[in-house]
Amino acid sequence: MIKTGIVLNISNKKVGIMTSGGEFVYIKTNKSLPKVGEILTGKSCSKNLSLYKFALTAASIMFIFVSIFGTYTYYTPVTTIALGTKTSVCLEANRWNRIISSKALNSDGLLILDSIKLKYKAIDDGLELIVKQAKTENFINDKEIISVDIKSNKNSSIDISNFKNIIDSNNLIIKINASSNKSIDI
């Protein structure tokens, strides 16, 4: 596009001019460089920022999609664990075996969950905290049978070795029921 205006700035082979409409543009000059204040006509040259704008837009969109996908996968429950004694508690865990939600199935379970924080903890640590707190508040006794029902919709490996050690050290009996349409290694 051809532009005419007063020369305000000179750099390399580009000249900055101000048009009569108040627009500041750079034009290419092939001749000798003009003096500041002269009126000059030439073809405007735009700075080629379209590639940078495209790359920045693409990177931003990719970041948004990765963030949304990561958040979705982190907060999608794939494993449900029901811990049953006098205190019944249900835990939901994500694909990385982190507890993302917990709910009490009776009033004793509500008392336990009100006194401990389970969110974002490993399943093993969460079960251990529940049993320790139930033992502290005398909701479970020696030789009590604790049933653990695990349901998963993915191939998973759940490490509950610390939980088993707590059960053994407190003379409790554990009964684990694992059901899944995939394989679960405990």
C-alpha positions in Angstrom: 0.0 0.0 0.0 1.4 3.4 -1.0 1.7 5.9 1.9 2.7 9.6 1.9 3.8 11.5 5.0 6.4 13.5 6.8 9.7 11.8 7.6 10.1 11.4 11.4 12.6 8.6 11.7 15.3 7.0 9.6 16.7 3.5 10.3 18.6 1.3 7.8 16.6 1.2 4.5 13.3 2.0 6.3 11.9 5.4 6.9 9.3 6.1 9.6 6.7 8.6 8.4 3.5 10.2 9.8 0.6 10.3 7.4 -1.9 13.1 7.2 -4.3 10.8 9.1 -2.0 10.6 12.0 -0.8 7.0 11.2 2.8 6.2 11.8 4.2 3.7 9.3 7.5 2.5 7.9 8.1 2.7 4.2 11.0 1.2 2.1 13.3 3.6 0.3 15.5 2.5 -2.6 17.1 5.9 -3.2 19.2 8.0 -1.0 17.9 8.5 2.5 15.7 11.5 2.9 16.0 14.2 5.6 13.8 14.4 8.6 10.9 16.7 7.9 10.6 16.0 4.2 7.5 14.7 2.6 8.0 11.2 1.2 5.9 8.7 -0.7 6.6 5.0 -0.8 5.3 1.5 -0.3 4.6 0.6 3.4 6.4 -2.3 4.9 4.8 -4.1 7.8 6.9 -5.9 10.4 6.4 -9.6 9.9 4.9 -10.5 13.2 2.3 -12.9 11.8 4.6 -15.9 12.3 5.3 -15.0 15.9 1.6 -14.3 16.5 0.7 -17.7 15.0 3.3 -19.5 17.1 2.2 -17.7 20.3 -1.4 -18.5 19.6 -0.6 -22.2 18.9 1.5 -22.5 22.0 -1.3 -20.9 24.1 -4.0 -23.1 22.8 -1.8 -26.2 23.3 -1.1 -25.1 26.9 -4.8 -24.7 27.5 -5.6 -28.2 26.1 -2.8 -29.8 28.1 -4.0 -28.1 31.3 -7.6 -29.1 30.8 -6.6 -32.7 29.9 -4.3 -32.9 32.9 -6.9 -31.5 35.3 -9.6 -33.9 33.9 -7.4 -37.0 34.2 -6.3 -36.0 37.7 -9.8 -35.5 39.0 -11.4 -38.5 37.3 -11.9 -41.3 39.8 -10.9 -44.8 38.5 -10.7 -46.7 41.8 -13.2 -46.8 44.6 -12.3 -48.2 48.0 -14.9 -49.0 50.7 -13.5 -49.5 54.2 -16.0 -51.2 56.4 -16.0 -51.7 60.1 -18.2 -49.9 62.6 -16.8 -46.9 60.7 -17.6 -47.1 57.1 -15.8 -44.8 54.7 -15.7 -44.7 50.9 -12.6 -43.3 49.0 -12.2 -42.4 45.4 -8.8 -42.4 43.8 -7.4 -41.3 40.5 -5.2 -43.2 38.1 -2.1 -42.3 40.2 -3.6 -43.8 43.3 -4.2 -40.4 45.0 -7.4 -39.9 47.0 -9.5 -37.3 45.3 -12.7 -37.6 47.4 -13.9 -39.3 50.5 -17.3 -39.7 52.1 -18.6 -41.2 55.3 -21.1 -44.0 55.0 -22.2 -43.7 58.6 -22.0 -41.3 61.6 -18.8 -42.9 63.0 -17.2 -42.5 59.5 -18.2 -38.9 59.5 -16.4 -38.4 62.9 -13.2 -40.0 61.5 -13.2 -38.0 58.3 -13.8 -34.7 60.1 -10.6 -35.3 62.1 -8.2 -36.2 59.3 -7.4 -34.8 55.9 -7.2 -37.4 53.1 -7.4 -35.4 49.9 -4.4 -35.8 47.6 -2.8 -38.5 49.8 -1.8 -41.9 48.6 -4.3 -44.7 49.1 -1.9 -46.5 51.5 -1.4 -43.4 53.6 -5.2 -42.6 53.6 -6.2 -46.1 54.8 -3.4 -46.0 57.4 -4.7 -42.7 58.7 -8.3 -43.9 58.9 -7.4 -47.0 60.9 -5.1 -45.1 63.3 -7.8 -42.5 63.9 -10.5 -45.2 64.4 -8.2 -47.0 66.8 -7.6 -43.7 68.7 -11.3 -43.0 69.0 -12.0 -46.7 70.0 -14.2 -47.4 67.0 -12.3 -50.6 66.3 -11.1 -53.2 68.7 -8.4 -55.9 68.7 -9.3 -58.9 66.5 -11.8 -56.8 64.6 -12.4 -57.7 61.0 -11.9 -54.9 58.6 -13.3 -55.4 55.1 -11.7 -53.5 52.2 -13.6 -53.5 48.9 -11.6 -52.3 46.0 -13.2 -51.6 42.6 -11.3 -50.3 39.7 -12.0 -49.6 36.0 -8.3 -49.7 34.9 -5.3 -52.0 35.2 -3.8 -50.9 38.4 -1.3 -51.7 41.1 -2.2 -50.6 44.5 0.4 -50.7 47.2 -1.1 -51.1 50.7 1.9 -52.6 52.5 1.9 -49.9 55.2 -1.8 -50.4 55.8 -1.2 -54.1 56.2 1.6 -53.4 58.7 -0.8 -51.2 60.7 -3.4 -53.9 60.7 -0.9 -56.6 61.8 0.6 -54.4 64.6 -2.9 -53.7 66.0 -4.0 -57.3 65.9 -6.8 -56.6 63.4 -8.0 -58.9 60.6 -8.3 -57.6 57.1 -10.5 -59.0 54.4 -9.8 -57.6 50.9 -12.3 -57.9 48.1 -11.0 -56.7 44.7 -13.3 -56.6 41.7 -12.6 -55.0 38.4 -13.1 -55.5 34.7 -9.3 -55.1 34.5 -6.5 -56.6 36.6 -5.7 -55.2 40.0 -2.4 -56.0 41.8 -2.5 -55.5 45.5 
